[in-house]
Amino acid sequence: MVVTGAASGIGRAIALRFGALGDTVVIADVQRAGRDGESTDELILRNGGQAEFVQADVSRQPEVQALIDGVCERYGRLDVIVNNAGIAGRHNKDLLETTEDDWDAIMAVNLRGVFLCCRAAVRVMLTQDPIDDVRGHVVNISSQHGMVGPPGSVAYAASKGGVVNLTRQLAVDYGRRGVLINAVAPGKILTGSPEQGNPEALAYSHARTPFARLGRPEDVAGAVAFLTSPDARYVSGTNLLVDGGWMAY
């Protein structure tokens, strides 16, 4: 399986979960080490799993194609791809402050990257023999902000809204041919990134989330594991909320 953007945060948690389940995990990211200086592939290997790192920028088609071709050459098939790579940060602004460069930077990774990875992966999956009726699983990491209008996040919200509907479209187009395509929409997930240290923002997230705590990367990993398990082989085209009830509020 492939997990993009898996050097840290949610992507790392997903990769670790599948490594613990016995899958061979290919970590694709622009850098190998996470914020803590550790690499996800080494963590999986240390825990007795199987993993490798492939440097890849998902916004660049040749790098995406090389990633998928390499996986197929080494392992014979691609059963799961999790499109997690995404950015926001300094490019995440309101409409009047958003430059064309800000817009393009976010769209290149968050939407174009998902499109490129889906296209390369589905093309391969369609050639594979099905296992229990399924030729392959695609899980796109969207966001609750792809369904609402979060203040000051015009490009990010638009990109994640695109991921939600891209997921539905591909599920419709390729479900009959045995490819299950779903999305997971995280709420406020504490990944340890520096920008999450704002006390006011954390207080707001606690107040806005009905559950007693905020999310952990492992919560998202569990949802992805479910969607790619035999228990979910009749689930397709969904955008599964992992948000502690945020969107129910």
Secondary structure as the mmCIF struct_conf table of DSSP 4:
data_model
#
loop_
_struct_conf.conf_type_id
_struct_conf.id
_struct_conf.beg_label_comp_id
_struct_conf.beg_label_asym_id
_struct_conf.beg_label_seq_id
_struct_conf.end_label_comp_id
_struct_conf.end_label_asym_id
_struct_conf.end_label_seq_id
STRN STRN1 VAL A 2 THR A 4
TURN_TY1_P TURN_TY1_P1 GLY A 5 GLY A 5
BEND BEND1 ALA A 7 SER A 8
HELX_RH_AL_P HELX_RH_AL_P1 GLY A 9 ALA A 20
TURN_TY1_P TURN_TY1_P2 LEU A 21 GLY A 22
STRN STRN2 THR A 24 ASP A 29
BEND BEND2 VAL A 30 VAL A 30
BEND BEND3 ARG A 32 ARG A 32
STRN STRN3 ALA A 33 ALA A 33
TURN_TY1_P TURN_TY1_P3 ARG A 35 ASP A 36
BEND BEND4 GLY A 37 GLY A 37
STRN STRN4 SER A 39 SER A 39
HELX_RH_AL_P HELX_RH_AL_P2 THR A 40 ARG A 46
TURN_TY1_P TURN_TY1_P4 ASN A 47 GLY A 48
STRN STRN5 GLN A 50 GLN A 55
TURN_TY1_P TURN_TY1_P5 VAL A 58 SER A 59
HELX_RH_AL_P HELX_RH_AL_P3 GLN A 61 TYR A 75
BEND BEND5 GLY A 76 GLY A 76
STRN STRN6 VAL A 80 ASN A 83
HELX_RH_3T_P HELX_RH_3T_P1 GLY A 89 HIS A 91
HELX_RH_3T_P HELX_RH_3T_P2 LEU A 95 GLU A 97
HELX_RH_AL_P HELX_RH_AL_P4 GLU A 100 MET A 107
HELX_RH_PI_P HELX_RH_PI_P1 ALA A 108 ARG A 112
HELX_RH_AL_P HELX_RH_AL_P5 GLY A 113 MET A 125
TURN_TY1_P TURN_TY1_P6 LEU A 126 THR A 127
BEND BEND6 GLN A 128 GLN A 128
HELX_LH_PP_P HELX_LH_PP_P1 ASP A 129 PRO A 130
STRN STRN7 ILE A 131 ILE A 131
TURN_TY1_P TURN_TY1_P7 ASP A 132 ASP A 133
STRN STRN8 VAL A 134 VAL A 134
BEND BEND7 ARG A 135 ARG A 135
STRN STRN9 GLY A 136 ILE A 141
HELX_RH_3T_P HELX_RH_3T_P3 GLN A 144 GLY A 146
TURN_TY1_P TURN_TY1_P8 MET A 147 MET A 147
BEND BEND8 VAL A 148 VAL A 148
TURN_TY1_P TURN_TY1_P9 PRO A 151 GLY A 152
HELX_RH_AL_P HELX_RH_AL_P6 VAL A 154 TYR A 174
HELX_RH_3T_P HELX_RH_3T_P4 GLY A 175 ARG A 177
TURN_TY1_P TURN_TY1_P10 GLY A 178 GLY A 178
STRN STRN10 VAL A 179 PRO A 186
BEND BEND9 LYS A 188 LYS A 188
STRN STRN11 ILE A 189 ILE A 189
HELX_RH_3T_P HELX_RH_3T_P5 PRO A 194 GLY A 197
HELX_RH_AL_P HELX_RH_AL_P7 PRO A 199 ARG A 208
BEND BEND10 PHE A 211 ARG A 213
STRN STRN12 GLY A 215 GLY A 215
HELX_RH_AL_P HELX_RH_AL_P8 PRO A 217 LEU A 227
TURN_TY1_P TURN_TY1_P11 THR A 228 THR A 228
BEND BEND11 SER A 229 SER A 229
HELX_RH_3T_P HELX_RH_3T_P6 PRO A 230 ALA A 232
TURN_TY1_P TURN_TY1_P12 ARG A 233 TYR A 234
BEND BEND12 GLY A 237 GLY A 237
STRN STRN13 ASN A 239 VAL A 242
BEND BEND13 ASP A 243 ASP A 243
TURN_TY1_P TURN_TY1_P13 GLY A 244 GLY A 245
HELX_RH_3T_P HELX_RH_3T_P7 TRP A 246 ALA A 248
#
